[in-house]
Each structure stands twice: as structure tokens, then as C-alpha cells.
Amino acid sequence: DLLDSYNSFFKTFRRKYGAVPIIFIHFPVKLDVREKFKLRYIEIKNAIDILKNEFEPFYSIEVTESIVDWPNDNSKDNEKFPYHYNQKTYEFISDKLMKIYPFNV
């Protein structure tokens, strides 16, 4: 059960590390044709949505599916790697991370 497993994991994490921020990135499944992984994504998202308020500070990052696409390298092998994305996807995640924890670079 994902809910129980994540709950146990985050409790253990909090005991060990205290109230440090937790950043959970939901990797988009838009490019994955396997139904079981699409269903797993939904189950993981639901579990995180239920638990995130209990383990604050907790940041749940989801990528807007409309920007998700294959990498722009035109490789025919891309379809073997549905968790490799175009630059916009990585920039979206990076922008979300910078809002949570801005680096002074």
C-alpha cells in the first residue's frame, strides 16, 4: 500500500533529519505508453496529496503535461526512454525548485 509505505518513510525521514524541507517531484508519465505506470503515477500522486500536509515543509512538484514532450535531439531511440524529456520539462522543474529554494548564484 503506497499510502502506508510513504507515511512510514516520511515518519522515519522526519525522525532522522527533523523538519528539513521535503521536495517530491512527480515525473510525468505522458510519454509512457504502459498503463500500469500511468495508474501508479495516479496512486503515488493521491498518496502524496494526502500526506504532504502532515510532513510540512513539503513541496510536491507536478509538471504541466502540455509542456512535456520528447527530447529535441531527434533520436529514434527516444521512445525507449519515456522518462527523458524536452528542455521545457526540465526548465519547468528547475523553475519550481528555484521558487522553493533560491540559490544565490
Secondary structure, DSSP 8 states (H G I E B T S, - for coil): -HHHHHHHHHHHHHHHH-S--EEEEE---TT---HHHHHHHHHHHHHHHHHGGGGSSEEEEE--GGG----TT--GGGGG-TT---HHHHHHHHHHHHHHS----
